[in-house]
Amino acid sequence: MSNHPRYPDPVEYAATRHRIVINLSGGKDGLRAGAMAMDFARQAGAADRVWTAHASLGPMEWPAVTVDGVRWPSASELAAIHSRALGVSPERHIEVQRTREVNGERVPFDLLTFIAERGDWPWLGRARTCTGPWKTKMVYGAFTPQVRSLRRDLGGPVLIANVLGLRAEESPDRRNRAMWRRTTDNSARVVDDWLPAHQETTQEVWEWTDAQEHPRHWCYDSFPGARDLAGSSRCSCSTCTMANNRDLLLAVGRRPRLAELCALVERVRQVPFNPSITMSELIERSRRRDAPDPGVIVDEGEDFERMARSVHAALKQPPQWESKARTGTGPAQIVGGCDGCALSA
């Protein structure tokens, strides 16, 4: 393991942190990074300072499915299961999701509605509107009460390790990330992003996961329970704009109603889902004989229905952002509601 010069030993580093926050997505990498961080924390006598957090994207995450009477958990549910597997007590696991006030009531605010309102998709190299506001800021906000209380007791800033499951093998950008990187330094808190599993390979992560007999998300396999790793390569947002084409084709096949809803946003806002391929093209390709077999088709629930209604309402309003990627010269029109589109199929 390569070490940051300021923190030559991860056990010594863990010993100095007032809070170690392990970010869990329900995927393999967060679990592996979390296990490594927890091992260092135990050696440092700091296990009671470890918390876990899941920043939920709501209906955009991989949901639960039931196949042959067996229920396979959603990403959010699996994050909580992983937290317990790491030895973190349930009261130290936090799930956060964005909300907003509508007619005097706090209601869930989903990512696709935000994209529809904004009129732009998050792409690599542009504003990563799906990470900072929807994940990092939500987790930071959840720990603000603790930071205030601890700061009074400490008489100074709270030192926090923000554990992330980012690995060098995943992309050139992540390969260049330091094992530790200071992201916040003020009078209230000092936060370092910590990547314990940065040098682990995908094969090593899976070998460890299987050896520990930890549960993994059904999306990784060709069919829930197959344990063949012939499904999605990553357990992220179901229709991540930065996913590879095979993962996206699988997502379209597994969640056709979500794909149609994304295509609707794409058509109305006239901004392509991805700079390399549109969602409409992905839907068309998913129907070809050479497309990957989805294995299972998600039966969308009430959270999805609520999101669909919200997206349709958003698309009836002008976009809040004039995207430079916009392809058209005038706004497209949306006719009718959910009953008037392919979402009801």
N, C-alpha and C positions, 0 to 999 in steps of 0.2 A: 504494500500500500504506500503510495507516495503521500508525503505529508506537507502541509502548509508550514513555512518556516516559523510562523508565530505559534503554532501548536504542534510541537514535535511528537507528541504522543496522544492518541485519541482517548486513552483512559484518563490522562491528566486533564485533557480538555473537558471531557464529560464531568469530571469532578468539580470544575469551576462554574458550570452552568446552573443557573437557578431553575431553568425550565428547559427540558429537551422535548421538542414537539415533533412527533413522527407523522408525516403526512401520508395517509393511506388512501388509495384510489379504488381498492378492490383488485388491483393488478399485482403481478408477480414482483415487480421491481421495488415498489414501496414496501412490500412485505420483507423482501430480502434486506433492503437498506435499514428498515426498522429493526430487524433481528440483530443486525450487526451493531447498530447504535445501542440497543438494549443490552447486548453483551458487554459493551464498553461501560455502559452506565452501571451495570451490576458490579463489574470489577472496581469501579470507582466508588461504590456505595451510594450511588445516586439514582437507583431504580425508582424510588418513590417520587422523583422529580420528572419522570417520563410521562408524557401525555400523548394521546393520538388524536388526529383530527382528519375528518373527511369533508372536503368542500364539494357538496353535491351540485351537479348540473341539472338535477331533476330529470325530466323525461328524455333528455338528450343522452343520459347515461344508458349503459346496457341494463335493461330491466330483468326481473325474474321471469322464468318460464317454467311451465309444468308440462312434463312429457311422460307419458305412460304412468301417470299418477305420482311421479316424483317431481318435487318442486326444487328448482335450481335458483339460488338467491341472486338478487340484483347486486350491482356494484356497491351500492350503499350498504346493503346488508352484509356483504362479504367484507367490507372494510371493518365493520364492527366485529365480525367473526375473527378477522386477522388480528385485531387489537387484543382480543381475549387470548388468542394463540400466542401472542408475544408476552403475555403475562401482565397486561395492563388491566386494572380493574375497570368495570363498566362506567363508574362515575368519573373516570379520567379519560373517557373517549368522548369527543365532541363532534357532532355533525352540524355543519352550517350550510345554509342555502339562502340565496338572495330573495328578499321580499320587497314589496312596496305597498303603499297605501292606495286603495281604490275604494271610493265612497265611504271613507272613514274606517276601513277594515284592512288589516295587513294580510296580503295574499302572496303566494309564491310568484316570483318573477323569473321566468325561464329564459335560457340563453337564446333560443330561436326567436322568441318574441322580441328580445333586445336587438337581434340582427335584423329582423323585419322592420322594426321602428327606425333603427339607425340607417338601414339601406346599404349595408356593407358587410362583407364576410371577413373574418380574421384569417389572414394569410401570413406565412412566414416572411419576415422582412418588412412587414407593415405593422400597424397597431395590433398588438396581441390582446384584443379586447376580451378574449375568452380565458385569459389566465389571471392577470393582475386583479381586475375588479371582481372576478367571479371565484377566484381561489385565494390568492395571497392576502388580499385586503380582508376577505371574509374571515380567514383564520386569524389574522392579526387582531381583528375586531373582537373575536370571541375571547381572546386572552387579555383584552384591555382591563377588565375588572381585576384580574389577578395581578397584572402589572402595577396597577395603582396601589393595591394592598401591599404587595411585596416591596414596592419602592419606598413606601412609608417606613416599613420595618428595616429595610436595608440602608436607608439614607442615601441612596444613589440609584443608578439605572439597573434594571433587571437584565441579566445576561441570558440570552435565549439561543439555543441551537435549533435551527429549523431543518429537520431531516427530510431530504428528498430522494426519491428513487431514480435519479438520473444517472445514466451510464455512458461511458465514452464510446462504446460500440454503436450506440443508437444513431448518432449523426455527427457531422463535423463540428457543429455548434457545441454539442454536449461534450465532444472530445476535448475541446479547448477550455471547458469549465474547470476551475480550480476545485480541489477537494473541499476547501473552505472559502467562502466569499462573504465579506461583510456587506450587508444590504441596508442596515439601519443603525445609526449611531447618534442618539440624542440623550437628553437628560432623563427620559423615561425608560428607554430600552435600548439594548445593543443586540442586534440580531445577526447571526451568521447562517447562511445556507451551508449545510453540511451534507456531503454526498458519500456516505460510507461505502456504497457498492459501486462507486464510479469505475473501478477497474475490473469488475466482474463481467464475464461474458454471458451471453444469453444462455448458452449450454450450461454454464456453471450455475446460473440462477435456477434453471429448471431442475438440474440434478439435485441441488440443495432442497428445492421445494418438494420434490418427490421423496427424497430421503427423510425429510421431516414429516411427510404425509400431511402437508398443509392443503386445505381445500383451495382449488383454483376456479376462476370464473369459467362458466360454460362457453363463453364466446371464443376461448382459445382453441376449442376442439371442433371437429367437423360436425359433431352432434353432441348434445349434452351427455356427459358421462363417457364419451369415447376415449378420452385421455390419449389422443393421437397428435395433438398440437397441429392439426390440419385446418384450424379455423383462423380467427383473426390473430395477427402477430402482436397486437397491442390491445390492452383493455382501457381505452380512453373514451372520449365522446364517441358515440356510435357512428356519427357521420363527421368525423374530424376532417377539416379541409386539408390537413397536412398528412393524412394517411396515404399509404400506397394504394395503387389501383385495385389490387386484389382484395385488400381489406375493405375498400369502399364497395366493391362489387358484392362482397359477402354481406355487408351492412344493408345494401339496397335489397338484396334477396331476403334477408332475415327481417328487415323492418320496412316493407314496401310503403306503408302509409307515411312513415317518417320521411322516406325518400321523396314521395310525392309532395309532401308539405315543404320540404327544402326546395324542390323544383319550382313550386309555386312562388316562393319568396324570390327565387332566382329570376323567374319570368317577370314578375311584377316590378321588381326593383331594377331589372336589367343589368345586374351585376353577376358575373359567373361565379359559381360555387368555388371554383378553383381555377387558377390561371392556366392550368394544363388541360382541364376537362370540366365540362359542365355536368350538373346533376342530371339534366335531361339525357345527356349522352350516356352517363353511367346506368341510368334506368334502361335505356335501349340495349346496352351491352349486356346487362344482367339477364336479358331474355334470350341471349344466344346460347347455342349448344355448348360452346367452349367456356361458358361462364362457370365459376365455382358453384357447386351445389350448396345452397344455404343450410341444408340439414334440418333446420327448424324455422318456422315463421312465427314471429312474436304476435301474440294476441294483445294489442294495446289496451291499456286500462284507462281509468278516469283521469289520471294525471295527464296522459297524452291528449285526451279529449279536451281538457281544460286548456292545454297549450294550443291545440288546433284552433279553438275559438278565439284565443287571445291573438294568435298570429293573423287570422283573418281580419280581426278588428284593426290590427296595426297596419295591415296592407291597404286599408281604405283611407289612410292618412298619408300625406306627403312624407318622404324620408327626412330624417333629422340631419342627415349628413350627405353632402354631395360627393359621392365616391368618384375618384379618378379612374376607377376601373369600369365605370358605367358604360355600357355599349350602345344604348339607344339614344334617341334625340328627344323622346317624349315619354311620359309615364304610361306604362301599360295599365289596363283596367282589370279589376277583379269583379267578377259578376257573381252575385249570390253569396251564400255562406258555405258552411261545410257540406250541406246537402247538394251544393251545385258543383262539387269538384270530385276528383277521384279519391279523396280521403274517405269517402263513405263506402267505397267498394269493399 
